[in-house]
Amino acid sequence: MRASVKKRAVPKARRFVIAAALAVSLPSAAYPQQGGDPYVNNPGVKSDAQKRTEADIDKAYQQTVKQTRDKGPATKADPWGTVRPAASDNSKK
């Protein structure tokens, strides 16, 4: 009878150890999702240097957009232009 009691005790102890390991590991996996330093992850808080950099980038973007508008529409490229024969007056009807 004693042998059967020990066999049942080992799986219970193993189950307890596994359950304890899971209970400890699950909250530790969720910890990184909570975020760390609020000033690092918060996009609303910006330093003066970041504001100046973003203003410079925005200014350069606006200048580029203005330059492309001033040039007018781009000419359409015809990659098959050299393959096709030249247009002729003899059109098939």
C-alpha positions in Angstrom: 0.0 0.0 0.0 2.8 2.4 0.7 4.2 2.1 -2.8 0.9 3.4 -4.3 0.9 6.4 -1.9 4.4 7.5 -3.0 3.5 7.1 -6.7 0.5 9.4 -6.3 2.5 11.9 -4.2 5.2 12.5 -6.9 2.8 13.7 -9.6 1.0 16.0 -7.1 4.3 17.5 -6.1 5.3 17.9 -9.8 1.9 19.5 -10.6 2.4 21.9 -7.7 5.9 22.9 -8.9 4.7 23.4 -12.4 1.7 25.5 -11.3 3.9 27.6 -9.0 6.4 28.2 -11.9 3.5 29.3 -14.2 2.1 31.5 -11.5 5.5 33.2 -11.1 6.3 33.5 -14.8 3.0 34.8 -16.1 3.0 38.2 -14.4 6.7 38.7 -15.3 5.8 38.3 -19.0 3.2 41.0 -18.7 5.5 43.5 -17.0 7.2 44.8 -20.2 3.7 45.6 -21.7 3.1 48.1 -19.0 5.7 50.5 -20.3 8.6 51.9 -18.4 9.7 55.5 -18.2 6.7 57.7 -19.0 8.9 60.4 -20.5 10.6 58.0 -22.9 7.4 56.3 -24.2 5.2 59.4 -24.2 5.2 61.0 -27.6 3.4 64.1 -26.2 6.4 65.2 -24.1 9.1 66.7 -26.4 12.2 68.6 -25.7 13.1 71.9 -27.3 15.7 70.1 -29.5 13.1 67.6 -30.7 10.7 70.4 -31.5 13.4 72.3 -33.5 14.3 69.1 -35.4 10.7 68.4 -36.3 10.2 72.0 -37.4 13.3 71.8 -39.6 12.1 68.6 -41.2 8.6 70.0 -41.8 10.1 73.2 -43.4 12.3 71.1 -45.7 9.3 68.9 -46.6 7.2 72.0 -47.4 10.0 73.4 -49.6 10.3 70.2 -51.5 6.5 70.0 -52.1 6.5 73.6 -53.3 9.4 72.9 -55.7 7.7 69.9 -57.2 4.5 71.9 -57.8 6.4 74.7 -59.5 7.9 72.3 -62.0 4.5 71.3 -63.3 3.4 67.8 -64.2 6.1 65.3 -65.0 6.5 64.1 -68.5 5.1 60.6 -69.1 7.7 58.0 -69.7 7.1 55.5 -72.5 9.3 52.5 -71.9 8.0 50.8 -75.2 8.7 53.9 -77.3 11.8 52.4 -78.9 10.2 49.1 -79.6 7.1 50.3 -81.4 7.3 51.6 -84.9 6.8 55.3 -85.5 3.3 56.4 -86.0 2.3 56.7 -89.6 -0.5 58.2 -91.6 -1.5 54.7 -92.9 -4.0 53.6 -90.3 -5.8 50.4 -90.8 -9.5 50.7 -91.0 
